[in-house]
Amino acid sequence: MTPQPNPQAGAAVKAADRAHVFHSWSAQDLIDPLAVAGAEGSRFWDYDGKRYLDFTSGLVYTNIGYQHPKVVAAIQEQAAKLTTFAPAFAVEARSEAARLIAERTPGDLDKIFFTNGGADAVEHALRMARLHTGRPKALSAYRSYHGGTQQAVNLTGDPRRWASDGAAAGVVHFWAPFLYRSRFYAETEEQECARALEHLETTIAFEGPATIAAIVLETIPGTAGIMVPPPGYLAGVREICDKYGIVFVLDEVMAGFGRTGEWFAADLFDVVPDLMTFAKGVNSGYVPLGGVAISGAIAETFGKRPYPGGLTYSGHPLACAAAVATINVMAEEGVVENAARLGAQVLEPELRALAERHPSVGEVRGVGMFWALELVKDGETREPLVAYNAAGEANAPMAAFAAAAKKQGVWPFVNMNRTHVVPPCNVSEAELKEGLAALDVALSVADEYTR
């Protein structure tokens, strides 16, 4: 689609937004949101007709890109047939979505509880774990993000937690493995894995194993930096959970549904959790949907005992119809395989080549369509390009990098001292190379802040 410029309409949209829309995670008077006129595939455009290649996939959820005709048609057909219905009834779209998801989840995660998004999926997963075990505490990693609702944001390990953390949520944080910035003085992945597992088990011992209901981990942390865990780590966490009767919860909200080149990132590590949360890519974000995939043992806990939780829009027919269409599109069009192939053959080698050319790139890491560049001021000391949780003038180097990328026609995903490369999973090779060329230019701007 060729966008037709209409600056006057864009100005009206922007004025209404600034007058009435309260934006998340923002100081309202300091933001300048772009007015978006449309989107298709891997691109979107503004009212001036400027097109951007979306290297953020929205918020890492448009795994099949924008406006896929088969998913749009499925939503339209469902709206004509049955727009909405209460969650206590059996509805075709809901049943089929659950079946298709359960077919793809690892192990016996065959029961699906639908939510409206990822944060409330995490809320309900933790509630299930606590009720199943009768224990109060949960453990989660410092470098993590699990959502903005009360329990989920307390599980979160990044600074977005701080304003809401009253230390009463029953959450204990620990260090997960990340060799580039190791907390364990490790020199190899093997050391990092072993020491991280020892640290976790020690934390459990000092907190009291009988008080811990769940360990909640992103299979591969997303906004925290896409740190792929070392071989053996998730299997080791599984063993620790089994040893102490702790529920193992994997958060696949961002990593799931093809993002890593597998249906779920857990498949990369041959590990099966007791509960697994999902959202985002399940229907490419076309209609809000999330959920918890539940193991047989935990489902059995609520076989004769009512589960004390629910949502008015659980399994909403429009959202579930979108999920059915999305999963079928991904299977028919080889979207998961495309993510794996282009990740290995294009993204990884091209990103590593960027790192060789640019002193601002300290590390490249990722898999599939799920990559991050760690930006540094000094490659030898690994000093970050900006300080942890930098804002305002202190964040100027990252702001300059982001502005340069946008000028080149790529919308980047920038968080702290990282840029994430997370395009739609069905992106073309030509689009990937176009975006990488734009990042090459933008990284030259970041290089100006190195020493």
N, C-alpha and C positions, 0 to 999 in steps of 0.2 A: 504494500500500500504506500502511495506517495502522499505524504502529509501536505495539506494546504495551509499556508500561513494565515493566521487570524489573530494578530496581536491584541485587537480590541477584546475579543472573547477571553483571551488569556489574562488580560488585565482584570476583567470582571471576576474570573475564577480566583485569581490571586487576592483581590480585594475582599471577597466573601470569606476566603480562608483566613486571612489575617484578622478579620473582624469577629469571626465566630468559632473557628476550629482551634481546639486546645490540643497541641501535639505532645506525644509521649516523649519522655526522656529529654526534654528541652526546656531551656529558658525562653519563654514565649516571645519576649521582645528582641531576642538576639538571633532569631532564625529567619531564613529567607527561602522558603520551600519553592521548588520549581513547579510551575503549573504544567501538568502533563495533558497533552491533547489526545494521545492514543498510543497503542502498543501492538506489536505483532511479532511472533517468533521471539528472537533474541534481542529485539530492539524496541525502543520507545522514542517518542518525540514530543517537543514542546510546541507552543502555539506560534512560535516564530518559524517552525518547520525544521529546527535543528534536530537531527537524529542522534541517538546514543546507543551504542552497543552495551547491553546490560550485563556487566560482570559481577552483579550482586544477586541475580535471579530474584529480584524483589527484595525479600529478606531471606534469601536462600530457600525459596519455596517454589518458584516457577520452574520446576524440573523439566517440564515439557514446553516451556516458553509461554508467551502470551497468546491468548485468543486461538487456541487450537480448535479447528472447526468441529472435530468430533466431540470434544468435551462441551463446547458451546451448544451444539445441537442436543446433546444428552440433557443438559440443564433445561433447555427450552422444552424438550419432550416431557421431562418429568414435571415441569411447571404446568403444562397443559393437562397432565394426567392426575397428579396428586401433589400439590405444592407443599403441603406440610401435614404432619400428623403426630400425635403424642407418642412418646417413646415406649409406652407400655404395650403397644400393639406390634404385631409382625407385619412389616412392610417390605415389599419386594426389593426396593433399592437398598434398604438397610441390611436385609438378609444377604443379598448378593455382595455388597461391599464387605461385610464381615467374612463371608466365605472366601472371597478373593484375597483378603489380607491374611487370613489364617493359613491359606495355602502357601504363603510366602514367608511367614514367620518361622524362625528356627524352633526345633524341638516340639514340645507339646503346648506351645502358646496358641491355643486354638479357640479360646473365648475372647471376644472383643467387646470392651466397654467403650462406647463412643462419647467423646467430649466435644467442646467447641473449638479447642485449640491445644497447643502444647503445654502451656502453663497449667491449665486445669487437668490435663492428663497426668502431669507430675503430681499435682495435689492428690488426685485420686489413687495413684499408684502408691504413694506413701501412706495414705489412709488404709488401703488394703493391707499393706505390709504390717502396719501397727496392729490392726485388728487380727490379722492372721497369727502374729507372734505374741501379742499381748505385751509388747515392749514399747517404750516411749521414744528412744533416740534414733536419729538418722545420721549417717556419715556421708559427707560429700567432699569433693576436691576443691582446693582454692582456685585453681584455674578452671572455671566452669561457668556456664549460664544455664539455668533451668526454667526461667520464666519470671514474669513480673507480679504474679499474685502472691499472697502473703507467705505461704509455706514455700512456694517455688523460689521466690526471691531470697528467702533465707537459706535455702539450699545452694543458691548461686554463690560462686566464690570470687566474683569480680566486684569492683567498687559500686556497682548499681545496688548491691545489697546494703551498703552501709546506712543509708538514711532510714531503712525499714528494720534494721537488725536491733531488736530490743533484748537479745540474748535469752529469749524465753521460748524459742521455737523448737527446742530439743535437737538442734543441729550442731554437729562437731565437724570441723573441717580438717583435712589432712592434705599432704602433698602427694600428688600423683606424679608419675615419671615424665620428665622433659629434659632430655640430656643436654640440649643446647644451653639451658639455664638451670642446671642440676642443683637441687637442694641437698644432694647426697654426696657431693664431691666425686661423682662417678666419672670415669674416663671412657667407658664403653657402654653400649646398650645393655649388655649382660649385667654389668655392675649396677646400672641404673634400675633395671627391672628387679634384681634381687634386693637391692637396698630399699626401693620403694615398697616392695611387698613386706619387708621386715618392719619398716616404719608403720605401715598400715596395721599389721598384726600387733605391734607394740601399742599403738593408739587404742586398739580394741581392748587390749589387756588392761590398760590404765583407765579406760572409760567403764569397763565392766561388760564382758560379752553378753551377759543376761539382760542388759539394759538396752541393747541395740537391735532395733527392728530391721533396719535396711542400710545397705550401702548403695548410694545412688551415683552413677557415673554416666557421663556422655561416653558412648562407645569410642568416638573420636571427638574431643572437644571442638566446638564450632567457633563462636565469636571469641573465645579465649585464645585462639591461635592455631587451630587445626594441628594439634600435636598427636600424631599417630602413635599409639602405645607400642612399646617394644614387644617383640615376640615373647609370649609366655606370661605377660602381665595380666591380661584379663582372665586367662585360665587360672592363674594364681589367685586372683580375687575370688573366682568361682570356688576354688578349693577352700579358701579361708571362710567364705560364707557357709559352705557346707559343714565345715568343722565346728562352727559356733551357732548354727541354726539361724543365720541371718539371711534375710531376703535380699537377693541380688537384683537390683533394678538398673536396666540400661536405658538411657535416654537417647532415642534415635530420632528425635523431633527434627534435627537438622541433617543428620547423617543418613537417614533412611530413604527408601524408595529411589534407588539408583544413583544417589549422589556420589557414592564411593566406587561405582562400577559393580556393585552387588545390590540385590534388593534391600538388604540391610547390612550395615557395617559389621554386625556381629558375625556374619558369614565369613568375613575376612580372617577372623580369629578362631573360628570353629568353637564358639562359646554360646551357651544357651542360658539366658537369665531366667529368673522366676517371673519377672514382670518387665514389659518393654513398652515405653511410651513412643507415640508417633504423632505426626501432624504434618504441616507444611506440604511436602511432596506427595502425600497420599492422594491429593487431588489438584496438585499444582497451585494450591491457594485460591482456586476459583470461587469456592464457597467455604467459609470457615469450618474446619473439621479436624479433630484430633482423636486420640484414643489410647487405651491401655490394652495390650495383648497379655493375657493371663494364663499362667500355667495350670495344669490339671489340679495340682495340690492346693493352690490358692483358690481356684474356682470351687473346689470341693468344700472349703471353709464356709462358703456362702450357699451351699446346696440346700440346707434346711434352715439356715440362719439368714435373715434378710441383710442385704448389704445396705448400710445406712448412708446412701449417697445417690445423687442423681442430678440431672439437668433437664430443664424444660425442652431444650433443643437437641438432646442426645440422639444421635443418629438421624439428623434432619434429612428428609428425603432429597432435597435439592443437593445438599452436600454429599450425600451418599451416592446419588446418581453421577455426580461429577467424579467421585472416587472410582466408581465402576468403570466409567469411560476412560479415566486417566490410566488406571492399571492395565486395561485392555490395550490402549494406545501404546503404552510402554512395552507391552509384550509383543504386539504386532509389528511395531516399528523398530524394535531392537534398541530402545533408548538406553537401557542399562548396559548393553554391550557397547554402545557408542561411547558412553562415559568411560568405560574401562579402556577401550581402544585408544581414544584420543588422549586420555590422561597419560597412558603409558608411552604413546608414540609421538605426541605433540607437546602436551603441557609440560611434562617432566623434563624432557631434553631442552625445550626452549626456555623454560624458567631457569634451569641450571646455567644455560648460556647467558641469560641476563645477569645472573649472579656473578659470572666471571667478568662481565663488562662493567658492573656498577659497584663501587665500594660501599654504597649504602645498603646493599643486600647482604645481610649476615648469614641467613640460612633460608633454604627452600625446603618445604616439607608438604606432604599431602598424598592423595591417591584419587583416581577417578577425576571427577569435576570438583574437587575439594582440596584446594591448595592455599598456602599462605607464604608470603615473603616477609621475613623478619627484617625490619629496617634498623640500621645501626648508625651511630655516629662514628664509631671506631671499630673496624673489623677485628683488630687484635684483642682489644679488651672486651668486645661485645657490648659496649655501652649503647643503650637504646638510643634511637634517633630522637625520641622525646621521652621525658620522664613518665613513670607509671601514673596513669590517670591525669596526664597533662591537659590543661585547658587554656583558652585565650592565647596570649603571646607565647607561652611556653609550648604550645602545640603548633606554632607557625610552620615548622618544617613539614609536618604531615598535612597541614592545610594547603601548603604550596604544592605538594605532590598531588593531592586530590584535585586541586584546581587545574593543574597541568594535564592530568588524565582527562578531565571533562572537556577541556579545550581541544583535546585530540579526538573527542567523540566517544569516549568510553566512560561509563559511570562506574567508579570504583567502590569497593567495600573496604573502608578504612576503619580500623579500630586500634586505638592506642598507637603502638609503634609497628603495626602490621598492616599490610594490604592483603586481602584475600582475593583469590581468583576462583570465583564460583559462578560461572556462566550456566545457562540451562544445560541439562544433560543431553539434549538433542542438538546442541550447537553444531554448526558445520566446521570443518577443518579450516575453511577460508575465513570464517568469522573469528575463530580462535586466533589465527595468525594476525588478522587485522587488529584484534584487541591487544595482542602481545606487542605488536609494533608500537601501538599507542603507549603502552606501559613503558616501553624502552625509552621513549621521549620523556615521559613523566619522571622516570627514575633519574634522569640526568639532572632534573631540578632537585631531587632529594640528595643527589651526590654533592651538591653545592654546600650542604650542611655537614658534610663529613670532615674528618681530619686525619 
